[in-house]
């Protein structure tokens, strides 16, 4: 069978053998994510035709206005996973606390917890900019048969068993890894099926794109300012090209395919940055490393950082390995 004809379902089954102790739960979990992604994709593509865009009228735990599609996507992913009794717990950027899922028999016997940003960049829906879903999967560390605890979610990124994202744009793509490389699948809307379109995805060692909101330049730490000046200077393959969409999934997806670095640093008024370690940075760190790239907070490997709270924020540097290394050098030299 040619690679372009392989469906996501077939690929998941084929890769089950990667897990020596798997009983099929992770495959079922990925299939549930696939289903939820198709439902959200269909609704995103209706924006402008039905009353699904705009503010929901409430704030999430981060103090941000929830969009109607935020709430819809959050509900779809949570209900899809609960209904299939695959995970024992879910943590979402949109929820104050984690959700404990006992199963219909109240056994608390499932092995996995899932963390997610159900619809990143949803404020861009009104202007037809690509948005996405980000997810991260861990083995629970609490005893099977007991309710999950916060410690099941506060795990280092190196403990992830799978991570991925769905980008809803000119086409809908699901990209994921289980630690055995990175693969992308594109949804054929006529068939309602994801097909393998980007096997064994790799990011260039050195790209030519830097993605950062330079409107906040005055607030950036000196190391970030120095790196921006480096990006703009003549030399080697420089100056680099500035590209910033303001939709995390879209920015990183582009840089994955083209080569580049994405930066959301700390700032004078927000030293910890804006992005969440558990819902955005850890999954993208796992994804980008599987593609041969690098992810850092400017000084440390993202996936080695010990989480302390569910909605913890950190600075984020992610992309082509050499570019992230150069940015780290600027941060270190400016200390």
N, C-alpha and C positions, 0 to 999 in steps of 0.2 A: 504493500500500500504506500503510495506517495505521501510524503510528509504533509503536503497541503490539504490532503483529504482526511487527516487524522482529527477526530473530534476530541473535545476536552474530556468527555466521558471515557472514551477509549484510552486516552493518554493517562488518565487517573488510574484506571484499572491496570494498565501496563506497568505503571510505576509503583504499584503496591508492593512489589518485591523489594523495593528499596528499604523497607522497614521490617527488620527481622522479627519484631514482636507485634506487628500490626495485626489487628483482627478485622480490619476493614473500616474502622470508625473514622479514621482520618480521611479516607476516600469518600465516605458518606458525608462528612463535614464539608469537603470541597465541593461535592455535588450540590449541597444545600446553598453554599455561597453562590454557585453558578446560577441556581434558580432565582435567588433573591436579586442578583445582579441583573438578570433579564427583566424582572418586574420593575426595578428602579429605572433601568435604561428606557423602558417603554414610557414610563411616566415623565422622565426628563425630556424625552423627545416630544412630549405633548405641551411643554411649557410654552405659554403664549396662546394656546388653543383652549386650555381649561384653566380653572382658577387654582393653580398649584404653585405659582411663583409668588414672591413677596414675603413679608414678615408674618410669622405666626402670632406675634404679639406677646411673646414671653422671652425671657433670657435663659440661657443654659448656665451650668455651674461656673463657666468662665466669665459670666457677665456679658456675653455676646447675644445679640438678637438672633433668636432661632428663626430660620426660614421654614415655610410650609414644607418644602422638600426635605429639609433636615429631619423634621418630625416623621414624614412619610417614610423616608429611607431607613431611619432608626427603627420604626415599628416593623417594617417589612423584614429586615434582617433578624431582629429579635424574634419575631413570631415564627419565621421560617425555621430558625434553629431550635426554638422551644418545641414546636409542633413535631419535629423529627427526633426529638430526644437524643441529641448527639453530644451536646456539651453539658457540663455541669455548672458552668458559670459564664456570664458575659459582662464585660465592662465596656461602656461606650462613652465617647467624649460628650455626648448629649445628656448623659445621666449623672446625677450627683454621686451615686454609689454603685457598686457592682450588683448584679442580679444573680441570685443563687437558684439553680434549676434542679429540683429533686427528681424529675422523671415521674411517669404515671404510677410507678410502683413504690415511689418514695424511697428508692434504694440509694440514691446519690452515687450510682455506680459508674457513671461516665468518666472518661479519663482526661478530657481536654477542656481548657478555658479559652475563650476568644475575646480579644480586645479590638476595638474598631473605632474609626472615624467614619460614620455611615455616609456622609456626603460632604467631603472637603471642597471648599470653594463655592458653596451654594449661593453666596451673595452675588456671584457672577452669572447666575442663571438668567437674570433679566436682560443681560447683554449678549447672551448666546455664546459664552465662553465655556470651554471644556471644564467639567468638574469630575470628581471621582470618589471612590470608596477605598479606604485603606484598612487592612485587617492583619492581625497577628495571632498566632496560635501557640499555646504552650501545653505541655503536660502539667496536670495539677500536681502539687507537692503535698497537699493534705491527704490523709488516709482515704482511700476509696471506701464509700459507704457512709461518709460523713459530709455535712454541708461544706461547701468551699469557704475559704477564708480570704482576707485581703492579701495574705502572703502568696496565694496562688497567682495573683496578678502582679505583685511587686517582684518580678523576677528580672534578672539581667537579660539583655537581648540575646546573649550567646545561648540561652536556653530555648530559644524559639525552635519549634519543630516545623513551622511553615509561616509564610508571610506573603502578602501580595497586595495588589491594587486593581481596581477597575477604573478605566477612564471612559467617560461618556462624552464623546466628541463627534467628529465627522463620521467616525465609526466607534463602536463600543469594543474595547479590548479588556481582557482579563489577563494579568501578568502575575505569575506566582512562582515561588520556590519552596522546596522542602529540604534545601541544603544540598541538592544534587544538580546545581545549575539553575538557570532562569529561563522560563519559556513564556511566550505570549500567544494568546488566542483571540481571534477576531470574531465577533458575532455576525453571522449571516442573518439579517433581519427577516428575509423571506422564509428561511427554514427554522429560525429560532434556535440555531445551533452555533456553538463556538467551535471554530476550526483552528488548528495549530498554524499560525502565520509567521511567528517569529521564534524559531527554535534556537536554543542555546544562545540567548542574548548576551552580548558583551558590550561594555562601554570602552571607548578609546582611552588609552593610557594618558594622553594629553589632548584635551579638546580645545575649542576656540571660543566658547560661549561662557560668559559669566552672568549669573542671574541673581540680582539683589535689588531691593527697593532703594535706589540711590536718593530718593526724596528724603530719606532719614539720615543722610550722610553726616550731618552735624552732630547727631546723637551717637554715632558709632564709636566703638573703642579705637584707639590709634592703630592697632594691628590690622583692623579691617580697612581703615582708611589707607594704610600703606599698601595693602594688597590690591585695592581698587586702583591706586596709582600705578602699581606694577602691571595690572591688566591693561591699562590705557597707554603704557609706554611702548616705544618702538623696541624691537628686539626679538630674535627667534621667530616664533609664530605670532607675535604680538604686533599691534594691539589686538586684544580679543574683541569679540562682538558682544554688546550688551543686549540681553533678551530677558524680559521679565513680564510674565503674564499676570502674576498675582494669584494663581491657582496652583497650589503646591503639586498636586498630581500631574497637572499639565506641564509645569516647568521641569520637574524631574524626569518625566517621560520623554520630553524633547531632548533633554541633555543626555539621557540614556542612549538614545538613538543617534544623536549627533556628536556627542562628546562635549563636556562642559562641567561647570561647578554651580551648585545652588547654595546660596548663603542666606540664612536668616539669623543674624547675630544678636547678642544682647545689645542693649543701648543704654544711654544715660538714664532714661526714665523707665526702662524695663531691662535690668541687668541680666535677668534669667532668660530673655528672649520671649518668643510667643509660642513656638511649636511645642507640642506635648511629647515627652519622652516615650510614653507607652503606646500612644495611638498613632503617632506619625513618625517620630525619629527612629525608634527601634525597628519597626517593620521596614522602613526605607533603608536603614543601615544594612539589614540582612539582605535585602534585595540587591542593593548596589554592590555589596561585597561579593555576592554570588555572580555578578556580572563583571567582576574584576576591578571594581572601583573602591572607594574609601569613604567613610563617614566619621565625623569628628565633631566635638564641641569647640574646636579650636586648639585643644590641648590633649584631649583624651579620646580614645576609641569609643564611639557611642555605645556599642554593644557590651562594653565592660562597665558601664556606669550602673551603680546600685540604685534602683528606684527607692524613693522614700514615701511617695504619695501617688494616688491614682492619676491626678491631673497635673503632675509635675512638668514644668517647662524647662527647656534648656536651649542654649544657642546651637545652631546646626549648620555644618559645612558638609556637603555631600556631592560626590560626582567622580570625575576622572581622577585617578590616583595621584598623578603628578601635580595637578592643580590644587587638590586638597592639601597635599604635602607642602606646597609653596605657601598656601594661605596659613598653615600652621606655623611655618617658619616666621612669617610676618607677625603673627600673634606672639610668638615666643620672644622675638627680638624687641617687641614693644613693651614687654613686661617691665 
